[in-house]
Amino acid sequence: MIKKSTVKEAKLYVKLGRSSVKCLVCERKCVIPENDKGFCKTRLNIDGKLYTLTYGDLSAIESRPIEIKPFFHFWPGSTAITISTWSCNFPCPWCQNWYISKIEPNPLEAKFIAPEKVVNMALEKGDQGTCVSFNEPLMLFEYSIDLFNHARSKGLYNTYVSNGYMTLDALKCLIDAGLDGLKIDIKGNPDTYRHLLNADIDVCWRNAKYALDNGLHVEIVCLLITDLNDDEASIRYVVEEHLRRLGENIPLHFTRYYPAYKYRKPPTRIGKLEYAYKLAKKEGVLFPYLGNVPGHPYENTYCPNCGKPIIKRYGYAIRDYKITPDGKCMYCNFKIPIRGKYFSRRDFTLFI
């Protein structure tokens, strides 16, 4: 047994026979023999019990604007204490955060930070919420539950920036603990998931719909990757599934890729991003956006009724806000789906 605060018995698993266990946090549902780890390398079978190796082992703690996640319709202008750990349950060769997502946790070198301390940091800095992000937040599943419970008791919102590949049981646990907002990355079409990720894209859409039906704020992001998922068929698939599964009011972000990790193709052409935006708009998505293109007019929110810009942005910064406190366009009184109140921006602060 590893006697470290960052090593804690897992919440969702079942025993199989005398020594193997089955993890039930993500849809890989790894069967893990004794003294072995699952696909993500953050869960270890010790003497027939499953343990997380990352409880409070944080790779980053940072106060960040909610728009950078990106959440564009959730507590606009607010900031969230944002945390991460190590590793991931997806093997994306283009990973933009590879420097933490491709690193296995090392409990012997880990520094434990209690969830109560994270919440206290948020309160001291004036943050309005928490966010588990950077690498896949499911790697902090048990920690997230304790963090969210404590944060909610202090009046903070809670968010996840995820690939969406959790089990429904895990998602239900997070919602019960106080999860308020879920951003899911859709990485392409079903073939992308099958051939490159060994995963089922329907799980991600299922979880987005379940979260929406259970009162969470949901936004979808598609990183358009050069020569991988930026073709017309892939973009159309994302747009059509988004509308079919989630509806016209849910924000859909198309984000610019930059070369990273093992994928070295050039950055996404702006024209491809603009094509995706226009297709989404044409097909009926009321709030499409472009990301990682600071200063582009498609970063802005436009009223679907009168067409005027009602939130002007530059990157994560809000430059103008024309929505009433009760969530209506100031020009034509059209109802805009915004969760939470608007906050004036302040600079974010790096903690560690």
C-alpha positions as CSV (number, residue, x, y, z in Angstrom):
1,M,0.0,0.0,0.0
2,I,1.3,3.5,-0.9
3,K,0.7,5.7,2.1
4,K,0.2,9.1,0.5
5,S,-2.7,11.6,0.7
6,T,-2.9,11.5,-3.1
7,V,-3.7,7.8,-3.1
8,K,-7.3,7.1,-2.2
9,E,-9.7,4.3,-2.8
10,A,-11.8,4.8,-5.9
11,K,-15.5,5.5,-5.8
12,L,-16.7,3.7,-8.9
13,Y,-15.5,0.1,-9.5
14,V,-16.5,-3.5,-9.1
15,K,-14.5,-6.5,-8.1
16,L,-14.1,-9.4,-10.5
17,G,-13.2,-12.6,-8.9
18,R,-10.5,-12.7,-6.3
19,S,-8.2,-10.0,-7.5
20,S,-9.2,-8.1,-10.7
21,V,-11.4,-5.0,-10.7
22,K,-13.4,-3.1,-13.3
23,C,-13.2,0.7,-13.3
24,L,-16.5,2.4,-13.9
25,V,-15.4,6.0,-14.2
26,C,-15.0,6.2,-18.0
27,E,-16.5,4.2,-20.8
28,R,-13.3,2.3,-21.4
29,K,-14.3,0.3,-18.2
30,C,-10.9,-1.1,-17.9
31,V,-10.5,-4.5,-16.3
32,I,-7.4,-4.2,-14.1
33,P,-5.5,-7.1,-12.7
34,E,-3.8,-6.9,-9.3
35,N,-0.8,-4.5,-9.2
36,D,-1.7,-3.1,-12.6
37,K,-3.1,0.2,-13.9
38,G,-5.9,1.1,-16.3
39,F,-5.6,2.7,-19.7
40,C,-5.2,6.2,-18.1
41,K,-2.5,5.1,-15.7
42,T,-4.1,7.1,-12.8
43,R,-5.8,4.0,-11.3
44,L,-4.0,1.1,-9.6
45,N,-5.3,-2.2,-8.3
46,I,-3.8,-2.8,-4.9
47,D,-4.7,-6.0,-3.2
48,G,-8.0,-6.3,-5.1
49,K,-9.1,-2.7,-4.5
50,L,-9.0,0.1,-7.0
51,Y,-7.2,3.3,-6.0
52,T,-6.9,6.7,-7.6
53,L,-3.3,8.0,-7.7
54,T,-4.1,11.6,-8.3
55,Y,-6.3,12.7,-5.4
56,G,-5.1,16.3,-4.8
57,D,-2.0,15.8,-7.0
58,L,-2.4,19.0,-9.0
59,S,-0.3,19.9,-12.0
60,A,-1.7,23.5,-12.1
61,I,-3.8,25.9,-10.1
62,E,-4.8,29.1,-11.9
63,S,-7.5,31.7,-11.8
64,R,-8.8,32.0,-15.4
65,P,-11.6,33.7,-17.3
66,I,-14.5,31.4,-17.9
67,E,-14.4,32.4,-21.6
68,I,-11.1,30.7,-22.1
69,K,-12.6,27.3,-21.5
70,P,-14.5,28.3,-23.6
71,F,-17.8,28.9,-21.9
72,F,-19.4,31.9,-23.7
73,H,-22.9,31.7,-22.3
74,F,-22.1,30.8,-18.7
75,W,-21.4,33.5,-16.0
76,P,-19.9,35.8,-18.7
77,G,-16.9,37.9,-17.4
78,S,-16.4,35.7,-14.4
79,T,-13.3,33.8,-13.4
80,A,-12.9,30.3,-12.1
81,I,-10.1,28.7,-10.0
82,T,-8.9,26.1,-12.6
83,I,-7.0,22.9,-11.7
84,S,-5.6,19.9,-13.4
85,T,-3.6,16.7,-12.7
86,W,-1.8,14.3,-15.0
87,S,-2.5,11.9,-17.8
88,C,-5.7,11.2,-19.9
89,N,-8.1,8.5,-21.0
90,F,-7.7,9.5,-24.7
91,P,-4.5,9.0,-26.8
92,C,-4.9,12.1,-29.1
93,P,-1.7,12.6,-31.1
94,W,-2.6,16.2,-31.6
95,C,-3.1,17.0,-27.9
96,Q,-2.7,20.7,-27.2
97,N,-1.9,20.1,-23.5
98,W,0.4,17.1,-24.0
99,Y,2.9,18.3,-21.4
100,I,0.5,17.2,-18.6
101,S,-1.8,14.8,-20.4
102,K,1.0,12.5,-21.5
103,I,2.6,12.3,-18.1
104,E,1.8,9.5,-15.7
105,P,1.3,10.5,-12.0
106,N,4.0,9.7,-9.6
107,P,2.6,9.3,-6.1
108,L,6.0,9.2,-4.5
109,E,6.8,12.7,-5.7
110,A,3.2,14.2,-5.5
111,K,2.4,17.2,-3.4
112,F,-1.1,17.0,-1.9
113,I,-3.4,20.1,-2.0
114,A,-6.7,19.7,-0.2
115,P,-10.0,20.6,-2.0
116,E,-10.7,23.1,0.8
117,K,-7.5,24.9,0.1
118,V,-8.5,25.3,-3.6
119,V,-11.8,26.7,-2.6
120,N,-10.2,29.1,-0.2
121,M,-7.8,30.3,-3.0
122,A,-10.9,31.0,-5.2
123,L,-12.6,33.0,-2.5
124,E,-9.4,35.0,-1.7
125,K,-8.9,35.9,-5.3
126,G,-12.6,36.7,-5.9
127,D,-13.3,33.9,-8.3
128,Q,-17.0,33.0,-8.9
129,G,-16.4,29.3,-9.5
130,T,-14.2,26.3,-10.0
131,C,-13.1,24.5,-13.2
132,V,-11.3,21.1,-13.7
133,S,-9.6,21.5,-17.0
134,F,-6.2,21.4,-19.0
135,N,-6.0,17.6,-19.0
136,E,-9.1,15.3,-18.9
137,P,-10.9,16.2,-15.6
138,L,-12.0,12.6,-15.0
139,M,-8.5,11.9,-13.9
140,L,-9.5,13.9,-10.8
141,F,-13.0,12.3,-10.5
142,E,-13.0,11.6,-6.7
143,Y,-11.3,14.9,-6.0
144,S,-13.8,16.7,-8.1
145,I,-16.7,15.4,-6.1
146,D,-15.2,16.7,-2.8
147,L,-14.2,19.9,-4.4
148,F,-17.6,20.6,-5.9
149,N,-19.4,19.8,-2.7
150,H,-17.3,22.3,-0.8
151,A,-17.4,24.9,-3.5
152,R,-21.1,24.8,-3.7
153,S,-21.4,25.2,0.1
154,K,-19.4,28.5,-0.4
155,G,-21.6,29.8,-3.2
156,L,-19.3,28.9,-6.1
157,Y,-20.3,27.4,-9.4
158,N,-18.5,24.2,-10.7
159,T,-17.5,23.3,-14.3
160,Y,-15.8,20.5,-16.2
161,V,-13.8,20.9,-19.5
162,S,-13.9,17.3,-20.7
163,N,-13.7,14.9,-23.6
164,G,-17.1,13.7,-22.4
165,Y,-16.2,10.0,-22.1
166,M,-17.4,9.4,-18.6
167,T,-19.9,6.7,-17.7
168,L,-23.4,7.8,-16.8
169,D,-22.8,6.8,-13.2
170,A,-19.8,9.0,-13.1
171,L,-21.7,11.9,-14.6
172,K,-24.6,11.4,-12.1
173,C,-22.1,11.5,-9.2
174,L,-20.6,14.8,-10.5
175,I,-24.0,16.3,-11.0
176,D,-25.1,15.3,-7.5
177,A,-21.9,16.8,-6.1
178,G,-22.6,20.2,-7.7
179,L,-21.5,20.2,-11.3
180,D,-23.1,23.2,-13.0
181,G,-21.5,23.5,-16.4
182,L,-20.0,20.9,-18.9
183,K,-18.0,21.7,-22.0
184,I,-17.4,18.6,-24.2
185,D,-14.9,18.4,-27.0
186,I,-16.1,16.6,-30.0
187,K,-13.0,15.5,-31.9
188,G,-14.5,14.6,-35.3
189,N,-16.7,12.0,-36.8
190,P,-17.3,8.4,-35.7
191,D,-14.4,7.1,-37.8
192,T,-12.0,9.5,-36.0
193,Y,-13.1,8.0,-32.7
194,R,-12.9,4.4,-33.8
195,H,-9.6,4.5,-35.7
196,L,-7.6,7.0,-33.7
197,L,-9.0,6.9,-30.2
198,N,-10.5,3.4,-30.0
199,A,-13.7,5.0,-28.6
200,D,-17.4,5.5,-29.4
201,I,-18.5,9.1,-30.2
202,D,-22.1,8.3,-29.2
203,V,-21.0,8.2,-25.6
204,C,-20.0,11.9,-25.8
205,W,-23.2,13.0,-27.4
206,R,-25.2,10.8,-24.9
207,N,-23.5,12.5,-22.0
208,A,-24.0,16.0,-23.4
209,K,-27.7,15.3,-23.8
210,Y,-28.0,13.8,-20.3
211,A,-26.2,16.8,-18.8
212,L,-28.5,19.2,-20.7
213,D,-31.7,17.3,-19.7
214,N,-30.6,17.4,-16.0
215,G,-30.2,21.1,-15.8
216,L,-26.5,21.6,-16.6
217,H,-25.2,24.3,-18.9
218,V,-23.6,22.7,-21.9
219,E,-21.3,24.0,-24.7
220,I,-19.7,21.9,-27.4
221,V,-16.2,22.5,-28.9
222,C,-14.7,21.0,-32.0
223,L,-11.0,21.5,-32.6
224,L,-10.7,21.6,-36.3
225,I,-7.4,19.8,-37.1
226,T,-5.7,20.2,-40.5
227,D,-6.2,17.2,-42.8
228,L,-7.8,15.2,-40.0
229,N,-11.3,16.5,-39.2
230,D,-11.6,19.7,-41.2
231,D,-13.2,18.2,-44.3
232,E,-16.7,19.1,-45.3
233,A,-18.2,15.7,-44.3
234,S,-16.7,15.8,-40.8
235,I,-17.8,19.4,-40.2
236,R,-21.3,18.7,-41.4
237,Y,-21.5,15.6,-39.2
238,V,-20.7,17.7,-36.1
239,V,-23.2,20.4,-37.0
240,E,-26.0,18.0,-37.8
241,E,-25.5,15.9,-34.7
242,H,-25.2,19.0,-32.5
243,L,-28.6,20.1,-33.8
244,R,-30.2,16.7,-33.6
245,R,-28.9,15.8,-30.1
246,L,-28.8,19.2,-28.3
247,G,-30.7,21.8,-30.3
248,E,-30.2,25.2,-31.8
249,N,-29.6,27.2,-28.6
250,I,-26.5,25.3,-27.4
251,P,-23.3,27.1,-28.3
252,L,-21.0,25.3,-30.8
253,H,-17.4,26.4,-31.0
254,F,-15.0,25.6,-33.8
255,T,-11.4,26.1,-32.5
256,R,-8.2,26.6,-34.3
257,Y,-5.6,23.9,-34.0
258,Y,-1.9,24.5,-33.7
259,P,0.9,21.9,-34.2
260,A,1.5,20.0,-30.9
261,Y,2.8,16.7,-29.6
262,K,3.0,14.1,-32.4
263,Y,0.9,16.0,-35.0
264,R,2.8,18.6,-37.0
265,K,0.4,19.7,-39.8
266,P,0.1,23.5,-40.2
267,P,-2.5,25.4,-38.1
268,T,-6.1,25.3,-39.2
269,R,-6.7,27.6,-42.1
270,I,-9.0,30.5,-41.2
271,G,-11.1,29.8,-44.2
272,K,-11.9,26.3,-42.9
273,L,-13.0,27.7,-39.6
274,E,-15.2,30.3,-41.3
275,Y,-16.7,27.6,-43.5
276,A,-17.6,25.6,-40.4
277,Y,-19.1,28.7,-38.7
278,K,-21.2,29.6,-41.8
279,L,-22.4,26.0,-42.3
280,A,-23.5,25.9,-38.6
281,K,-25.3,29.2,-39.0
282,K,-27.0,28.1,-42.2
283,E,-28.2,24.8,-40.8
284,G,-29.7,26.5,-37.7
285,V,-27.2,26.7,-34.9
286,L,-28.0,30.1,-33.3
287,F,-24.8,30.5,-31.5
288,P,-21.7,29.3,-33.4
289,Y,-18.3,30.6,-32.5
290,L,-14.7,30.6,-33.6
291,G,-11.9,30.1,-31.1
292,N,-8.1,30.7,-31.0
293,V,-8.5,33.5,-33.6
294,P,-8.3,36.6,-31.4
295,G,-10.1,39.6,-32.9
296,H,-12.2,37.7,-35.4
297,P,-15.8,38.9,-35.6
298,Y,-17.0,35.3,-35.2
299,E,-15.9,35.4,-31.6
300,N,-18.8,37.7,-30.9
301,T,-22.3,36.8,-29.9
302,Y,-25.0,38.1,-32.3
303,C,-28.7,38.3,-31.5
304,P,-30.5,35.7,-33.6
305,N,-33.4,38.1,-34.0
306,C,-32.0,41.5,-34.9
307,G,-28.5,40.4,-35.8
308,K,-26.7,43.0,-33.7
309,P,-23.5,42.1,-31.7
310,I,-24.6,41.8,-28.1
311,I,-21.3,40.5,-26.7
312,K,-18.1,41.7,-28.3
313,R,-15.0,39.7,-27.5
314,Y,-11.3,39.8,-28.1
315,G,-10.0,36.4,-27.2
316,Y,-11.3,35.7,-23.6
317,A,-11.8,39.4,-22.9
318,I,-15.3,40.9,-23.1
319,R,-15.2,44.4,-24.7
320,D,-18.9,45.2,-24.8
321,Y,-22.0,43.6,-23.3
322,K,-25.5,44.4,-24.5
323,I,-27.7,41.8,-22.6
324,T,-30.1,42.9,-19.9
325,P,-29.8,41.4,-16.4
326,D,-32.8,39.2,-17.2
327,G,-31.1,37.8,-20.3
328,K,-32.5,39.8,-23.2
329,C,-31.0,41.6,-26.2
330,M,-30.9,45.3,-25.3
331,Y,-31.8,46.2,-28.9
332,C,-34.9,44.0,-29.6
333,N,-35.7,42.3,-26.3
334,F,-35.1,38.8,-27.7
335,K,-34.3,36.2,-25.0
336,I,-30.7,35.0,-25.0
337,P,-29.8,31.7,-23.3
338,I,-27.2,33.0,-20.8
339,R,-26.6,31.2,-17.4
340,G,-25.5,33.4,-14.5
341,K,-24.9,37.2,-14.3
342,Y,-22.3,39.3,-16.1
343,F,-19.1,40.2,-14.3
344,S,-16.7,42.9,-15.3
345,R,-13.3,41.4,-16.3
346,R,-10.3,41.4,-14.0
347,D,-6.9,40.0,-14.7
348,F,-6.3,36.3,-13.8
349,T,-3.6,35.4,-11.4
350,L,-1.2,32.4,-11.6
351,F,-0.9,30.6,-8.3
352,I,1.7,27.9,-8.9
